[in-house]
Amino acid sequence: MWYLCVFYHRLLDYRKPEVESLAQLFGAIEDLQNDDVPFQLQWKLPPHYHTDSPFHFVNLPSEQLAHDIAKRSILVKGMYELWGEGSSYDELKESVLNYPDERKLPYLDSDSTFKITVDSFGKVISLEEQNELIQGLSYIPFKGRVKLRNPDHNFWLIEVDNYGGNNGLPPIVQKRIFFGREVGGADRKLIPTYQLKSRNYLGPTAMDAEMAFLMANQALATSGKLVYDPFVGTGSILVAAAHFGAMTMGADIDIRVVRDGRGPNCNVWSNFKQYGLPMPVGLLRADNNLPPWRPTLKEVFDAIICDPPYGVRAGGRKSGGRKLLKGAVKPYTVPDDKRTDHIPSTAPYSLVECVHDLLDLAAKMLVMGGRLVFFYPVLREDDFAESHFPEHPCFKLISSSEQILSSRYSRVLLTMVKTGPYTEEIAEVARIKHMEFKENHVKWLEDGNLHSAVFSPADGQLTEAGDPKLIKDPKPKYRGKYV
């Protein structure tokens, strides 16, 4: 059945991948990991609507699934069984009256309670106008009792103005009015509850709460699953996974972050305690370049979610130290009396090497069908494509969602699913792919240094310099955080 899916006007590239991941989580999509093309739900737009519009139709097999997706999603504002639509209120009336009575009457019963909410996009409707619009729905035979708090049924009248492209929103050339029954709505208290400014323990690279929940949804985090973050930092991503019931485990190369924090009541553990979440299974001081797992240990984690260090706010580090890696000094053994407080030497860890190690770790440690979700930076010199992203024979890329951060720099959330077992032969193929990727990629990425990309001259200066190809045409920028 087709449902009207209304999104928050936020993170446009992330909206459909999140809904599709949640559809798989709740059992609507069969395991298609052996197919060449990732499964996608059926989507369509209302007439004359821009693809960036928050209004989409999605075909789902059941109302329960639509309810579950809307309730858990971060970017879905609501799912609605559409009773009617039109470019005018006369067309809306005709459309609602033509909707089958067997679909309407069960929700108009005299024993039920209901509420009608008037909403809009691209315009403001006053309270007086809202009351008039509700009174204009008298042709619908409501027999129940009005109840503004927790009614049995919520009905929505949504008006979208034909404002063109002059108010900072996706252009719409024809007015549209929707009326329908709410099947499921978002939990709007989730993001304010977990916002970073109220977090006990916070670091400079802490993942924004909204993005952490999106990553957890992409990874299908849920009760009974074990989620691992190899760059755990202050634990923001694991907090989101734990909220959805997953068991969590993390590691970081900086022992001062995972062990000490800022004191006994201000550390990674206190973040979980703050929200009443289950504590992580373990937090390790571990190096992604030298993972601590036994060689025979495989297929432990259901998902790996992380934000690898790529040199903007914090650069990657690996064990060894510059002198040791260059062979200037020999490996040493830490004396027993200094082991408690010893902080091992580290050296720079390029992004290309970091991501290669991450893919190798995930290929070994993820269960079959497990998901790897991580951010990857791209320069916006050319349209980014899947060929620019790291590959591994064990994985299939199922979605890539771009978030623009500056005129020349974006980060892309890559979601991969494990489709094949890890073997020594696969590891060798992956190594060769990695070398080809490293040789063919741009030098700033190979060096793991993005400062030249982030702190670049303004677009106008670049054009005046006679090299307009240094940047690609920016995506439309819309006003407002939530609409």
C-alpha positions as CSV (number, residue, x, y, z in Angstrom):
1,M,0.0,0.0,0.0
2,W,1.2,3.5,-0.8
3,Y,1.7,5.8,2.2
4,L,2.5,9.5,2.3
5,C,5.9,9.9,4.0
6,V,6.6,13.4,5.3
7,F,10.3,14.0,6.1
8,Y,11.9,16.7,8.2
9,H,13.6,19.1,5.8
10,R,17.0,18.1,6.9
11,L,19.9,15.9,5.6
12,L,18.2,15.3,2.3
13,D,20.6,12.5,1.0
14,Y,20.1,10.5,4.2
15,R,16.3,10.2,4.2
16,K,15.5,7.3,1.8
17,P,18.5,5.2,2.9
18,E,17.3,5.4,6.5
19,V,13.8,4.3,5.7
20,E,15.1,1.4,3.5
21,S,17.4,0.3,6.3
22,L,14.5,0.4,8.9
23,A,12.3,-1.6,6.4
24,Q,14.9,-4.3,6.4
25,L,15.3,-4.1,10.2
26,F,11.6,-4.7,10.7
27,G,11.5,-7.6,8.3
28,A,10.0,-6.1,5.2
29,I,12.9,-6.8,2.9
30,E,14.2,-10.3,2.4
31,D,17.9,-10.9,2.6
32,L,19.1,-9.9,-0.9
33,Q,22.8,-9.8,-0.1
34,N,23.7,-12.0,-3.1
35,D,22.1,-9.7,-5.6
36,D,24.2,-7.3,-7.7
37,V,21.9,-4.3,-7.1
38,P,20.9,-3.2,-3.5
39,F,17.2,-3.4,-2.8
40,Q,15.3,-0.2,-2.8
41,L,11.7,0.5,-1.8
42,Q,9.3,1.9,-4.4
43,W,9.1,5.7,-4.1
44,K,7.2,8.4,-6.1
45,L,6.7,12.1,-5.8
46,P,3.4,14.1,-5.8
47,P,2.8,15.9,-9.2
48,H,5.2,18.8,-10.0
49,Y,7.3,18.2,-6.8
50,H,11.0,18.7,-6.6
51,T,13.1,15.6,-5.5
52,D,14.3,17.6,-2.4
53,S,10.7,18.0,-1.3
54,P,9.9,16.5,2.2
55,F,6.7,14.9,0.7
56,H,7.1,11.4,-0.9
57,F,5.0,8.4,-1.4
58,V,6.4,5.0,-0.4
59,N,5.0,1.6,-1.0
60,L,5.1,-0.6,2.1
61,P,3.5,-4.0,2.7
62,S,1.7,-3.3,5.9
63,E,0.5,-0.5,8.2
64,Q,2.5,-2.0,11.1
65,L,5.7,-1.6,9.2
66,A,4.9,2.1,8.3
67,H,4.2,2.7,12.0
68,D,7.5,1.1,13.2
69,I,9.6,3.0,10.6
70,A,8.1,6.3,11.5
71,K,8.4,5.7,15.3
72,R,12.1,4.9,15.1
73,S,13.2,7.1,12.2
74,I,15.2,10.3,12.9
75,L,14.2,12.0,9.6
76,V,10.6,10.9,9.1
77,K,8.1,13.4,10.6
78,G,5.1,11.1,9.9
79,M,3.6,8.3,7.9
80,Y,0.0,8.8,6.7
81,E,-2.7,6.8,5.0
82,L,-3.8,9.3,2.5
83,W,-7.6,9.7,2.2
84,G,-7.4,12.5,-0.3
85,E,-5.3,15.1,-2.1
86,G,-5.8,18.0,-4.5
87,S,-4.7,21.3,-5.8
88,S,-7.7,23.0,-4.2
89,Y,-10.1,22.3,-1.3
90,D,-12.8,21.3,-3.8
91,E,-10.5,18.7,-5.3
92,L,-9.6,17.5,-1.8
93,K,-13.3,17.1,-0.9
94,E,-14.0,15.1,-4.1
95,S,-10.9,12.9,-3.5
96,V,-11.8,12.2,0.2
97,L,-15.4,11.3,-0.7
98,N,-14.2,8.9,-3.4
99,Y,-11.9,7.1,-0.9
100,P,-13.4,3.7,-0.1
101,D,-15.8,3.8,2.9
102,E,-14.5,0.4,4.1
103,R,-11.2,2.1,4.6
104,K,-12.6,5.2,6.4
105,L,-15.5,4.1,8.5
106,P,-13.5,2.0,11.0
107,Y,-11.8,5.2,12.2
108,L,-15.0,7.3,12.3
109,D,-16.8,5.1,14.9
110,S,-18.7,6.8,17.7
111,D,-16.8,4.9,20.4
112,S,-13.4,6.3,19.2
113,T,-11.7,9.6,19.9
114,F,-9.9,11.7,17.3
115,K,-7.9,14.9,16.7
116,I,-7.3,16.9,13.5
117,T,-4.0,18.8,13.1
118,V,-3.5,21.4,10.4
119,D,0.1,21.7,9.2
120,S,1.8,23.5,6.3
121,F,5.0,23.8,4.4
122,G,6.2,27.0,2.8
123,K,3.6,29.2,4.5
124,V,2.1,30.0,7.9
125,I,-1.5,29.3,8.8
126,S,-3.0,31.3,11.7
127,L,-5.1,29.7,14.4
128,E,-8.3,31.3,13.0
129,E,-7.6,29.9,9.6
130,Q,-6.8,26.4,11.0
131,N,-10.2,26.4,12.8
132,E,-11.9,27.4,9.5
133,L,-10.2,24.6,7.6
134,I,-11.2,22.1,10.2
135,Q,-14.8,23.2,10.1
136,G,-14.6,22.8,6.3
137,L,-14.1,19.1,6.8
138,S,-17.7,18.6,7.9
139,Y,-18.4,16.4,4.9
140,I,-16.4,13.7,6.7
141,P,-18.8,11.9,9.0
142,F,-16.8,12.0,12.2
143,K,-18.9,10.4,15.0
144,G,-16.3,10.1,17.7
145,R,-15.3,12.5,20.4
146,V,-12.6,15.1,20.0
147,K,-9.6,14.5,22.3
148,L,-6.5,16.6,22.0
149,R,-4.2,14.4,24.0
150,N,-3.6,10.8,23.1
151,P,-6.6,10.3,20.9
152,D,-7.3,7.0,19.3
153,H,-6.9,8.5,15.8
154,N,-4.9,11.4,14.5
155,F,-5.9,13.1,11.3
156,W,-3.7,15.6,9.4
157,L,-4.6,18.3,7.0
158,I,-1.4,19.4,5.3
159,E,-1.2,22.4,2.9
160,V,1.8,23.1,0.7
161,D,1.9,26.5,-1.0
162,N,2.8,27.1,-4.6
163,Y,5.7,29.4,-3.7
164,G,8.0,28.6,-6.6
165,G,11.7,29.0,-5.6
166,N,11.8,32.3,-3.9
167,N,11.7,31.5,-0.2
168,G,14.7,29.2,0.3
169,L,12.7,25.9,0.1
170,P,12.5,23.3,-2.7
171,P,10.5,24.8,-5.5
172,I,6.8,23.7,-5.9
173,V,4.9,25.0,-8.9
174,Q,1.5,23.8,-7.9
175,K,-0.3,24.1,-4.6
176,R,-1.1,20.7,-3.0
177,I,-3.4,19.8,-0.1
178,F,-3.3,16.4,1.7
179,F,-5.6,14.8,4.2
180,G,-5.0,11.5,5.9
181,R,-4.8,9.4,9.0
182,E,-1.5,9.3,10.9
183,V,-0.1,5.8,10.9
184,G,3.0,6.6,12.8
185,G,4.9,9.7,14.0
186,A,8.4,10.5,15.1
187,D,9.6,10.7,18.7
188,R,10.4,14.4,18.7
189,K,12.0,14.3,22.2
190,L,14.8,12.0,21.2
191,I,17.3,14.5,19.8
192,P,16.8,17.2,22.5
193,T,17.3,14.5,25.2
194,Y,20.6,13.3,23.7
195,Q,21.9,16.7,22.5
196,L,25.6,17.1,23.0
197,K,25.4,20.3,25.0
198,S,23.8,18.3,27.9
199,R,26.3,15.4,27.7
200,N,28.4,14.7,30.8
201,Y,31.6,13.8,28.9
202,L,32.3,15.5,25.6
203,G,35.3,15.7,23.3
204,P,36.2,17.8,20.2
205,T,35.3,14.9,17.8
206,A,32.0,13.8,19.6
207,M,29.4,12.8,17.0
208,D,26.3,14.9,16.8
209,A,23.4,13.1,18.4
210,E,21.2,13.3,15.3
211,M,23.9,11.8,13.1
212,A,24.8,9.1,15.6
213,F,21.2,7.9,15.7
214,L,21.1,7.9,11.8
215,M,24.3,5.8,11.8
216,A,22.8,3.4,14.3
217,N,19.7,3.0,12.1
218,Q,21.8,2.4,9.0
219,A,23.6,-0.3,11.0
220,L,20.3,-2.0,12.0
221,A,21.2,-1.7,15.7
222,T,18.7,-3.4,17.9
223,S,18.3,-5.7,20.9
224,G,20.5,-8.8,20.8
225,K,23.1,-7.3,18.4
226,L,26.7,-6.5,19.3
227,V,27.9,-3.2,17.9
228,Y,31.6,-2.2,17.8
229,D,33.3,1.2,17.4
230,P,37.1,1.0,16.8
231,F,37.4,4.8,17.2
232,V,35.1,5.2,20.2
233,G,36.3,8.5,21.6
234,T,33.7,9.8,24.1
235,G,31.2,7.1,23.0
236,S,28.6,9.2,21.2
237,I,27.9,6.5,18.5
238,L,27.7,3.7,21.0
239,V,25.2,5.7,23.1
240,A,22.9,5.9,20.1
241,A,23.3,2.1,19.5
242,A,22.6,1.3,23.2
243,H,19.5,3.5,23.1
244,F,18.1,1.0,20.5
245,G,18.9,-1.9,22.7
246,A,22.2,-3.1,21.2
247,M,25.1,-4.4,23.2
248,T,28.1,-2.2,22.6
249,M,31.9,-2.4,22.6
250,G,34.5,0.2,21.8
251,A,38.2,0.8,21.4
252,D,40.5,3.9,21.1
253,I,44.3,4.3,20.8
254,D,44.3,7.0,23.5
255,I,44.0,5.3,26.9
256,R,43.4,8.6,28.6
257,V,40.0,8.8,26.8
258,V,38.7,5.3,27.4
259,R,40.2,4.8,30.9
260,D,40.5,8.2,32.6
261,G,38.2,10.8,31.0
262,R,38.0,13.8,33.2
263,G,37.6,12.0,36.4
264,P,35.5,9.1,38.0
265,N,32.2,10.9,37.3
266,C,33.1,12.3,33.9
267,N,34.1,9.6,31.4
268,V,32.7,7.4,28.7
269,W,30.9,5.2,31.3
270,S,29.2,8.2,32.8
271,N,27.6,9.0,29.5
272,F,25.7,5.7,29.5
273,K,24.8,6.2,33.2
274,Q,23.4,9.6,32.4
275,Y,20.8,8.1,30.1
276,G,20.2,4.9,32.0
277,L,21.6,2.8,29.2
278,P,23.3,-0.6,29.5
279,M,27.0,-0.2,30.0
280,P,29.4,-1.3,27.1
281,V,30.6,-4.9,27.2
282,G,34.1,-3.5,27.2
283,L,36.2,-0.4,26.3
284,L,39.7,-1.3,25.1
285,R,42.9,0.6,24.5
286,A,43.5,-0.8,21.1
287,D,45.2,0.2,17.8
288,N,43.2,-0.2,14.6
289,N,46.5,-0.8,12.8
290,L,47.4,-3.6,15.3
291,P,44.1,-5.1,16.4
292,P,44.2,-7.1,19.7
293,W,42.0,-10.0,18.5
294,R,43.3,-13.6,18.5
295,P,44.0,-14.8,14.9
296,T,41.3,-17.5,15.1
297,L,38.6,-15.1,16.3
298,K,36.2,-14.3,13.5
299,E,32.6,-13.1,12.9
300,V,31.9,-11.6,16.4
301,F,30.1,-8.3,15.7
302,D,26.8,-7.7,14.1
303,A,27.7,-4.1,13.1
304,I,30.7,-1.8,13.1
305,I,29.9,1.9,13.2
306,C,32.6,4.6,13.4
307,D,33.9,7.9,12.3
308,P,37.6,7.3,11.3
309,P,40.0,10.2,12.0
310,Y,40.7,12.1,8.8
311,G,42.8,15.0,9.9
312,V,40.3,17.9,10.4
313,R,39.7,18.1,14.1
314,A,41.9,15.2,15.0
315,G,44.5,13.3,13.0
316,G,44.8,9.5,13.0
317,R,47.5,7.9,15.1
318,K,48.9,4.4,15.2
319,S,51.4,2.6,17.5
320,G,55.1,2.7,17.1
321,G,56.3,6.3,17.1
322,R,58.2,8.0,14.3
323,K,61.7,6.8,15.3
324,L,60.5,3.2,15.7
325,L,58.7,3.1,12.4
326,K,61.8,4.6,10.6
327,G,64.1,2.0,12.2
328,A,66.0,4.7,14.2
329,V,65.4,2.9,17.5
330,K,64.7,-0.8,18.3
331,P,61.4,-2.1,19.9
332,Y,61.5,-1.9,23.6
333,T,59.7,-3.7,26.5
334,V,58.0,-1.5,29.1
335,P,59.3,-2.3,32.7
336,D,56.7,-3.8,35.0
337,D,56.8,-0.9,37.4
338,K,55.8,1.6,34.6
339,R,53.1,-0.4,32.9
340,T,50.2,1.1,34.9
341,D,50.8,4.7,33.7
342,H,52.7,4.1,30.5
343,I,51.3,5.8,27.4
344,P,52.8,4.2,24.2
345,S,54.4,6.3,21.5
346,T,52.3,6.9,18.4
347,A,52.9,8.1,14.8
348,P,50.7,9.7,12.1
349,Y,48.1,7.3,10.6
350,S,47.0,8.2,7.1
351,L,43.4,8.0,6.1
352,V,44.0,5.5,3.3
353,E,45.9,3.1,5.6
354,C,43.2,3.6,8.3
355,V,40.3,2.8,6.0
356,H,42.2,-0.3,4.6
357,D,42.7,-1.6,8.2
358,L,39.0,-0.9,9.0
359,L,37.8,-2.8,6.0
360,D,40.1,-5.7,6.8
361,L,38.9,-5.7,10.5
362,A,35.3,-5.6,9.4
363,A,35.8,-8.5,6.9
364,K,37.2,-10.7,9.7
365,M,35.0,-9.7,12.6
366,L,31.5,-9.0,11.1
367,V,29.0,-11.8,10.9
368,M,27.7,-12.6,7.4
369,G,25.2,-9.9,6.5
370,G,26.6,-7.6,9.1
371,R,26.9,-3.9,8.3
372,L,29.9,-1.5,8.3
373,V,28.8,2.1,8.6
374,F,31.4,4.8,8.5
375,F,32.1,8.4,7.3
376,Y,34.5,9.0,4.4
377,P,35.7,12.5,3.2
378,V,35.6,13.6,-0.4
379,L,36.8,16.6,-2.3
380,R,34.1,18.3,-4.2
381,E,36.3,18.9,-7.3
382,D,34.2,16.5,-9.3
383,D,30.9,14.6,-8.8
384,F,31.8,11.9,-6.4
385,A,31.1,8.4,-7.5
386,E,31.3,4.9,-6.0
387,S,34.6,4.4,-7.9
388,H,36.1,7.0,-5.5
389,F,35.2,5.0,-2.4
390,P,37.3,2.2,-0.8
391,E,36.3,-1.3,-1.8
392,H,36.7,-4.8,-0.4
393,P,35.7,-8.2,-1.9
394,C,33.7,-9.1,1.2
395,F,31.4,-6.1,1.1
396,K,28.7,-4.6,-1.1
397,L,28.0,-0.9,-0.9
398,I,24.3,-0.4,-0.3
399,S,24.1,3.4,0.2
400,S,26.2,6.6,0.2
401,S,24.8,9.8,1.7
402,E,26.6,13.1,1.2
403,Q,26.8,15.9,3.8
404,I,28.4,19.1,2.5
405,L,30.7,20.7,5.0
406,S,32.4,23.4,3.0
407,S,32.8,24.7,-0.6
408,R,35.3,22.0,-1.4
409,Y,34.8,19.3,1.2
410,S,32.1,16.8,2.0
411,R,31.8,13.7,4.0
412,V,29.9,10.7,2.8
413,L,28.2,8.1,5.1
414,L,29.0,4.7,3.5
415,T,26.9,1.7,4.4
416,M,28.3,-1.7,3.4
417,V,27.0,-5.2,4.0
418,K,29.2,-8.2,4.3
419,T,28.4,-10.6,1.5
420,G,31.3,-13.1,1.6
421,P,33.5,-15.0,4.0
422,Y,37.0,-13.8,4.9
423,T,39.9,-15.9,3.6
424,E,43.6,-15.5,3.0
425,E,42.9,-15.3,-0.8
426,I,40.3,-12.6,-0.2
427,A,42.7,-10.7,2.0
428,E,45.3,-10.7,-0.8
429,V,42.7,-9.4,-3.4
430,A,41.8,-6.7,-0.9
431,R,45.4,-5.7,-0.5
432,I,45.8,-5.3,-4.3
433,K,42.6,-3.3,-4.5
434,H,43.9,-1.1,-1.7
435,M,47.2,-0.4,-3.5
436,E,45.4,0.5,-6.7
437,F,43.1,2.8,-4.8
438,K,46.0,4.4,-3.0
439,E,47.9,5.0,-6.2
440,N,45.0,6.4,-8.2
441,H,43.6,8.7,-5.4
442,V,44.4,12.4,-4.9
443,K,47.5,13.2,-2.9
444,W,45.7,15.0,0.0
445,L,43.7,11.9,0.7
446,E,46.8,9.6,0.6
447,D,48.6,11.9,3.0
448,G,45.6,12.0,5.3
449,N,45.7,15.8,5.4
450,L,42.5,17.7,4.7
451,H,43.4,21.1,6.0
452,S,44.1,22.5,2.5
453,A,40.7,21.3,1.4
454,V,38.8,22.7,4.3
455,F,40.5,26.0,4.7
456,S,40.4,27.0,1.1
457,P,39.8,30.4,-0.6
458,A,36.2,31.5,-1.2
459,D,34.5,30.3,-4.3
460,G,34.8,33.8,-5.9
461,Q,38.5,33.9,-5.3
462,L,39.0,30.6,-7.0
463,T,37.0,31.7,-10.1
464,E,38.9,35.0,-10.3
465,A,42.1,33.0,-10.2
466,G,41.1,31.4,-13.5
467,D,40.4,27.9,-12.4
468,P,36.7,27.4,-12.0
469,K,37.0,23.6,-12.2
470,L,38.5,23.5,-8.7
471,I,35.0,23.3,-7.3
472,K,31.8,21.7,-8.5
473,D,28.4,23.4,-8.6
474,P,27.0,23.4,-5.1
475,K,23.9,21.6,-4.2
476,P,20.8,23.8,-3.4
477,K,21.0,25.3,0.1
478,Y,17.7,25.5,1.9
479,R,16.8,27.5,4.9
480,G,15.9,26.1,8.3
481,K,17.1,23.2,10.3
482,Y,13.7,21.6,10.8
483,V,10.5,22.4,8.8
